[in-house]
Every structure is written in C-alpha cells, then in structure tokens.
C-alpha cells in the first residue's frame, strides 16, 4: 500500500504530531483551522509519487474505519468531560431540540433530496442522510465548550457540544437500517425494539454504571485514587472499556462513552483531574484527526469527488448552507434561546470524521452500487464544511461570546 521507507514514515508521523501541536497556536487569530491546513497538505501529497495507494482502498479499508471510529470515541469522551452544566431536561433543552427536531428534519430533507432529486436508491439515500446528519464531535472543537471547571461558555457552545456528544449514537441505528434495506432483510420490529430502544437503553446503562465505577476509582477510593496519578490517559481507558463492553452486549457504544463521560464529570466536578483527562483526550484526538485529514485531502486529490454531478453538488451545498440551518430555524421557532445562538447552532452543523466512519462501516458490510456517488456527495459536503466553518468559526464565535458577556454584564448591573 505504501511505497515509503520506515524512516520516512517516522518522519511523516513526527511531522504530523508537531503540526498538530504548533498550527493551532499560529492560527489562533486567523480565519483558518488545522483541518484546512491538513487537507491542503494531503492535496499536495496527492501530486507527489511518495504515497502510492488505491483511493478505493483508502475509503473502504477496515483499518481506517477503526481509526475513524477511535477518533470519534475519544472526541465523545472529551466532549462529555468539558461540559460543566449539570444534566437536566430543562437545562439541556437546546440539546433536545437539536437532537429530536433539527437532526431528524435534516435527515428527512437529505433523504428526500437524495432519493427524488439525485436519484439514489432508498437504501443509498437513507445511508447518506444518516451519515451526514450528525454534527461531528471531532472537527467541531472550535465551536464547542472550553476546558472543564472554567464555567459556562454560553448556549451556542453548550448546545453544539452536547449535541455532538449524543447524535452519533442516535444516528447509528439508521446506518444499520440502511444496511438492512440494502441487503433486503428489514425486520422493522427487530430494528425498532433492538437496534433503537434496546441498544440505546443498554448504552445508557453501561455508560452510567462504568462511569460511576470509574468516578469512584478516580475520586472517592479511600486510597490510591486514580486522580492522584494525574495521568489523563485514564480517560482513554474508560472510553475503550465503555464502548467495547456496550458493543459486546449489543448496546449502543457511542451513547455509552458519552454517558460515562458525563457521569465521571458529575463526580467531584471541581477536581482538576477532569482538566487533565480532557486535555489528554484532546491531544490524542488532534493528532489522529491530523492524520485522517491529510488522508482525506489525498483522496480528494486522487479523485474522490470525480463522480459528482450537478445534482449531487447542489445537494452537498444545500446540506451545508440550507438544510441544516433551515431545520434549526424551524425547530427553534418558538424557543426563547437568543436569536444569534439559534442561527449559529444551525449554521455550525459541522460534517467530518463521523461521516467518514459511518460510510466506511456501511460499505464494509453491504454492497452499495452507488457508493462512489455517495462518497462524492458526502466528501464535497465535508470539504465545504471544513473550509467554510473553519474560516468562520473564530470570528462568529467571538461575536457570540461577546454578546453573551454583554448580556451577563447587563444582568449583573440590573437593580435587584
């Protein structure tokens, strides 16, 4: 697959690690992001003879599927650990609107456009809709909450972080449904009771139990508490244990990881070890994301988007600029959420590594005749999202943060 020496591979990996650490500092005040730089490097790499591989193999390789899966899981743990707001139905109302209204509306609109507009089969349109609807937990870092124990970051950042933590688990049953439809073996009762209800319930249960045990071992064990080590690597261990245990008993592993993170976060919430775990998770996530984005840029340079026609291009543009924002405006129409927060939560429905994983997962388990077309549409939407959202996240979120500070200052000066 690779025509590179061992030394060149080490040089490339070392360079990516340094890049992942250094570039965010250089881009702090610029309308650019690390993923944009990585995609550009991947495009340049595609023009050289140094990396020789089949573009088809890269988009369907099981190893890369598991790599993307791992990045998403680590991102879910990091997202849960960064949320300072306690769980609650009222306190999390923006989350429920995003999950139970915005995402389903987005999925329905994408399915309809893909099936009747682009001409994809029902299974292919469902797969594209399910894969592209969730907000990516990895590439949305610039619009999410800051480190734990730092206080609230406003409704926009909270809503996008909590949504990204839960929507992967809610979208996954529809990926399984698309595979079943493609294989001609749909059992609707089994899907609704097992793939949806049972899997979600088991994921919540496993996440809560394992998170409670981990929280006790970290913060409340009479002696030799894990938090005394100061080693953020513990978060990765809990992530993989929660996911693997949940999947082994046929639960929803993505939900389990995020619930485990929330449960840990609620245990001794002021302890600095939460920050250590979140920072370590973020570092690992950033390094792996850098690698995947370089490979994605290489695949784009090698023709990933070549099968795209005008209808597919129109759908990809619509996903980023029309469907998700419109769904958000409809869902939040009667909400008392500030207007700017509504618009930003709709606009920043970032697509990325989660979509890559879903498509790899599906294509490695069922034969979709339109897979090149699906890759082209999804890849275009991801590319547009990374470039547009990456360039606008810094100024727009700075505006949102300034508005929030103005409201807080005004409320603080109001007479009692």
C-alpha positions in Angstrom: 0.0 0.0 0.0 2.8 2.4 0.9 5.9 2.9 -1.0 7.8 4.6 1.9 10.8 3.6 4.0 10.5 3.1 7.7 12.4 6.3 8.3 10.1 8.4 6.0 7.1 7.0 7.8 8.5 8.0 11.2 9.4 11.4 9.7 5.9 11.9 8.5 4.3 10.8 11.8 6.6 13.1 13.8 5.9 16.0 11.5 2.1 15.5 11.9 2.5 15.4 15.7 4.5 18.7 15.6 2.0 20.2 13.2 -1.0 19.2 15.4 0.7 21.0 18.3 2.0 24.1 16.6 -0.5 25.0 13.9 -3.4 25.9 16.3 -1.1 28.4 18.0 -0.2 30.0 14.7 -3.8 30.1 13.5 -5.3 31.4 16.8 -6.3 34.8 15.4 -6.6 33.8 11.8 -9.8 32.6 10.0 -8.3 29.2 9.3 -8.2 25.8 11.1 -5.9 22.9 11.5 -8.1 20.6 9.3 -7.9 23.1 6.4 -4.1 23.0 6.6 -4.1 19.2 6.8 -6.4 18.9 3.7 -4.1 21.2 1.8 -1.1 19.1 2.7 -3.0 16.0 1.6 -3.8 17.6 -1.7 -0.1 18.4 -2.2 0.8 14.9 -1.3 -1.5 13.5 -3.9 0.6 15.3 -6.5 3.8 13.5 -5.5 4.9 9.9 -6.1 5.7 9.4 -2.4 2.3 7.9 -1.3 1.0 5.2 -3.6 -2.2 3.6 -2.7 -5.6 2.8 -4.1 -8.1 5.6 -3.4 -10.8 3.0 -3.2 -8.9 1.0 -0.6 -8.4 4.1 1.5 -12.1 4.8 1.6 -13.0 1.2 2.4 -10.0 -0.1 4.4 -11.1 -1.7 7.7 -8.1 -0.3 9.4 -9.1 3.3 8.5 -12.7 2.5 9.6 -11.4 1.6 13.1 -9.1 4.6 13.1 -12.0 6.9 12.5 -14.1 5.0 15.0 -11.5 5.5 17.6 -11.2 9.2 17.0 -14.9 9.7 17.3 -15.0 7.8 20.6 -12.1 9.8 22.1 -13.9 13.0 20.9 -17.1 11.9 22.7 -15.2 11.4 25.9 -13.6 14.8 25.6 -16.9 16.4 24.9 -18.6 14.9 27.9 -15.7 15.9 30.2 -15.8 19.5 29.1 -19.5 20.1 29.9 -19.8 22.0 33.2 -23.6 22.2 33.0 -25.4 19.6 35.1 -27.6 17.2 33.2 -31.3 18.1 33.2 -34.3 18.2 30.9 -34.8 21.9 31.3 -31.1 22.8 31.5 -30.4 20.8 28.3 -33.4 22.0 26.3 -31.3 23.2 23.4 -29.7 19.8 23.2 -33.1 18.1 22.9 -34.3 20.5 20.2 -31.1 19.8 18.2 -31.3 16.0 18.7 -35.1 15.4 18.5 -36.0 18.0 15.9 -33.1 19.5 14.0 -31.3 16.2 13.3 -34.5 14.3 12.2 -35.6 17.2 10.0 -32.1 17.3 8.4 -32.1 13.6 7.8 -35.6 13.7 6.2 -34.6 16.6 3.9 -31.4 14.9 2.8 -33.1 11.6 2.2 -35.8 13.3 0.1 -33.3 15.3 -1.9 -31.0 12.3 -2.4 -33.8 9.9 -3.4 -36.1 12.1 -5.5 -33.7 14.8 -6.5 -30.4 13.0 -7.1 -31.9 9.6 -7.9 -30.2 7.4 -5.3 -31.9 4.2 -4.2 -33.9 4.2 -0.9 -31.0 2.4 0.9 -28.3 4.7 -0.5 -30.3 7.8 0.2 -31.0 6.6 3.8 -27.3 5.9 4.3 -26.3 9.3 3.1 -28.9 11.0 5.2 -27.9 9.1 8.4 -24.2 9.6 7.8 -24.4 13.3 7.0 -27.0 14.5 9.6 -25.0 14.4 12.9 -22.7 17.2 13.9 -19.2 15.9 14.0 -17.7 15.7 17.5 -14.1 15.9 16.2 -14.0 18.8 13.8 -16.3 21.0 15.9 -13.7 21.8 18.5 -13.5 25.5 17.6 -17.3 26.0 18.3 -17.5 23.8 21.4 -17.0 24.5 25.1 -13.6 25.1 26.7 -11.8 23.2 29.3 -13.8 21.7 32.3 -14.2 23.7 35.5 -13.9 27.0 33.6 -17.6 27.8 33.8 -20.4 28.3 31.2 -19.4 29.2 27.7 -22.9 30.1 26.5 -25.8 28.4 24.9 -24.3 28.1 21.5 -21.1 26.3 22.6 -23.0 24.1 25.1 -25.7 23.2 22.5 -23.2 22.2 19.9 -21.0 20.2 22.3 -23.9 18.3 23.9 -25.5 17.6 20.5 -22.2 16.3 19.1 -21.9 14.0 22.1 -25.2 12.3 21.6 -26.1 12.5 18.0 -23.7 9.8 16.8 -25.4 7.3 19.0 -28.8 8.3 17.7 -27.7 8.2 14.0 -26.1 4.8 14.2 -29.4 2.8 14.2 -30.3 4.4 10.9 -26.9 3.3 9.4 -27.8 -0.2 10.4 -31.3 0.3 8.9 -29.7 1.4 5.6 -27.6 -1.7 5.5 -30.6 -3.9 6.2 -32.6 -2.2 3.4 -29.7 -2.7 1.0 -29.5 -6.4 1.9 -33.2 -6.8 1.6 -33.6 -8.1 5.1 -35.5 -5.4 7.0 -37.3 -6.5 10.2 -39.0 -3.4 11.4 -40.0 -4.8 14.8 -36.4 -6.0 15.4 -35.0 -2.7 14.3 -37.3 -0.6 16.5 -37.1 -2.8 19.6 -33.4 -3.9 19.4 -31.4 -1.5 17.2 -33.1 1.5 18.6 -34.8 1.0 22.0 -32.7 -1.8 23.5 -29.4 -0.7 22.2 -29.9 2.9 23.4 -31.1 1.7 26.9 -28.1 -0.7 27.3 -25.7 2.1 26.1 -27.1 4.5 28.8 -27.0 1.8 31.4 -23.4 0.6 30.7 -22.2 4.2 30.4 -23.8 5.2 33.8 -22.5 2.0 35.6 -19.0 2.2 34.2 -18.8 6.0 34.6 -19.9 5.6 38.3 -17.3 2.9 38.9 -14.6 5.0 37.2 -15.7 8.1 39.1 -15.4 6.2 42.4 -11.9 4.8 41.5 -10.8 8.3 40.4 -12.0 10.5 43.1 -13.5 8.6 46.1 -11.4 5.5 46.6 -10.1 5.7 50.2 -6.5 5.1 49.0 -4.7 5.0 45.6 -7.2 7.1 43.8 -6.6 7.3 40.0 -6.8 11.0 40.2 -3.7 11.1 42.3 -1.7 9.9 39.3 -2.6 13.0 37.3 -2.4 10.8 34.2 -5.1 11.8 31.7 -4.5 8.5 29.9 -7.2 7.1 32.2 -9.9 8.8 30.1 -8.8 6.7 27.0 -9.0 3.5 29.1 -12.6 4.3 30.2 -13.5 5.3 26.6 -12.5 2.0 25.1 -13.9 -0.1 28.0 -17.3 1.6 27.8 -17.5 1.2 24.1 -16.3 -2.4 23.9 -18.4 -3.6 26.9 -21.5 -2.0 25.4 -21.0 -3.4 21.9 -20.3 -6.9 23.4 -23.7 -7.0 25.0 -25.3 -5.4 21.9 -25.7 -1.9 23.3 -25.0 1.5 21.7 -21.3 2.1 22.3 -21.3 5.8 21.3 -24.0 6.6 23.8 -22.2 4.5 26.5 -19.0 6.5 26.0 -20.7 9.9 26.3 -22.8 8.9 29.3 -19.7 7.5 31.0 -18.0 10.9 30.4 -21.0 12.8 31.9 -21.1 10.5 34.9 -17.4 11.0 35.6 -17.8 14.7 35.1 -20.5 14.9 37.7 -18.2 13.2 40.3 -16.2 15.7 42.2 -16.7 18.3 39.4 -14.2 20.8 40.8 -11.3 18.3 40.8 -8.5 19.4 38.4 -8.1 15.8 37.2 -11.1 16.4 34.9 -9.0 19.0 33.1 -6.1 16.6 32.8 -8.3 13.9 31.2 -9.9 16.4 28.8 -6.6 17.8 27.7 -5.0 14.4 27.1 -8.1 13.2 25.2 -7.9 16.4 23.1 -4.2 15.9 22.3 -4.7 12.3 21.1 -7.8 13.3 19.1 -6.0 16.2 17.4 -3.0 14.0 16.3 -5.2 11.3 14.9 -7.5 13.9 13.3 -4.5 15.4 11.6 -3.6 12.1 10.0 -7.1 11.4 8.8 -7.5 14.9 7.3 -4.2 14.5 5.4 -5.5 11.2 4.0 -8.8 12.8 3.2 -7.1 15.6 1.3 -5.0 13.0 -0.6 -8.2 11.1 -1.5 -9.8 14.3 -2.8 -6.7 15.0 -4.9 -6.9 11.4 -6.3 -10.5 11.8 -7.5 -12.8 11.1 -4.6 -15.1 13.8 -5.8 -14.8 13.0 -9.5 -18.2 11.1 -9.8 -20.0 14.3 -8.6 -22.6 15.6 -11.0 -24.5 18.9 -10.7 -27.4 17.4 -8.8 -25.0 15.9 -6.2 -23.1 19.2 -6.0 -26.3 21.1 -5.4 -27.3 18.6 -2.6 -23.8 18.9 -1.0 -24.1 22.7 -1.0 -27.7 22.5 0.3 -26.6 20.3 3.2 -24.1 22.9 4.5 -25.9 26.1 3.7 -29.6 25.4 3.5 -30.9 22.2 5.0 -29.3 22.2 8.5 -29.7 26.0 9.1 -33.4 25.9 7.9 -34.1 22.9 10.1 -32.7 24.7 13.1 -34.8 27.9 12.4 -37.9 25.7 12.2 -37.1 23.7 15.3 -36.2 26.8 17.4 -39.0 29.0 16.1 -40.8 29.1 19.5 -37.8 28.8 21.7 -36.6 31.6 24.0 -33.0 30.9 23.0 -31.2 34.1 21.9 -31.5 34.7 18.1 -27.8 34.6 17.4 -27.4 31.3 19.3 -30.3 29.8 17.2 -28.6 30.8 14.0 -25.1 29.7 14.9 -26.3 26.3 16.2 -28.0 25.8 12.9 -25.1 27.1 10.8 -22.3 25.1 12.6 -23.7 21.6 11.9 -20.1 20.6 11.0 -19.7 17.4 9.0 -16.5 15.4 9.2 -14.8 12.3 10.6 -18.0 10.8 11.9 -19.5 10.7 8.4 -16.3 9.1 7.1 -16.7 6.3 9.7 -20.3 5.7 9.0 -19.8 5.3 5.3 -16.8 3.0 5.8 -18.7 1.0 8.3 -21.6 0.6 5.8 -19.6 -0.1 2.7 -17.5 -2.8 4.5 -20.8 -4.6 5.4 -23.0 -4.2 2.3 -22.6 -3.7 -1.4 -24.0 -0.3 -2.4 -23.9 0.2 -6.2 -23.9 4.0 -5.7 -21.0 4.1 -3.3 -18.8 6.3 -5.5 -21.6 8.8 -5.9 -22.3 8.7 -2.1 -18.6 9.3 -1.4 -18.6 12.2 -3.8 -21.6 14.0 -2.3 -20.6 13.3 1.3 -16.9 14.3 0.5 -18.0 17.5 -1.0 -20.2 18.4 1.9 -17.3 17.5 4.3 -14.9 19.6 2.3 -17.3 22.6 2.2 -18.0 22.3 5.9 -14.3 22.2 6.9 -13.4 25.2 4.7 -16.4 27.4 5.4 -16.9 26.5 9.0 -13.2 26.5 9.7 -12.8 30.1 8.2 -15.9 31.5 10.0 -15.7 29.7 13.4 -13.2 32.1 15.0 -14.9 35.5 14.1 -18.5 34.2 14.6 -17.9 32.5 17.9 -16.0 35.6 19.1 -19.1 37.6 18.3 -21.3 35.1 20.1 -19.0 35.2 23.2 -19.0 39.0 23.2 -22.9 39.1 23.0 -23.0 36.6 25.9 -20.7 38.7 28.0 -22.7 41.8 27.3 -25.9 40.1 28.4 -24.2 38.8 31.6 -22.8 42.2 32.4 -26.2 43.8 31.8 -27.9 41.3 34.1 -25.3 41.8 36.8 -25.8 45.6 36.8 -29.6 45.4 37.0 -31.0 46.5 40.3 -32.3 43.7 42.5 
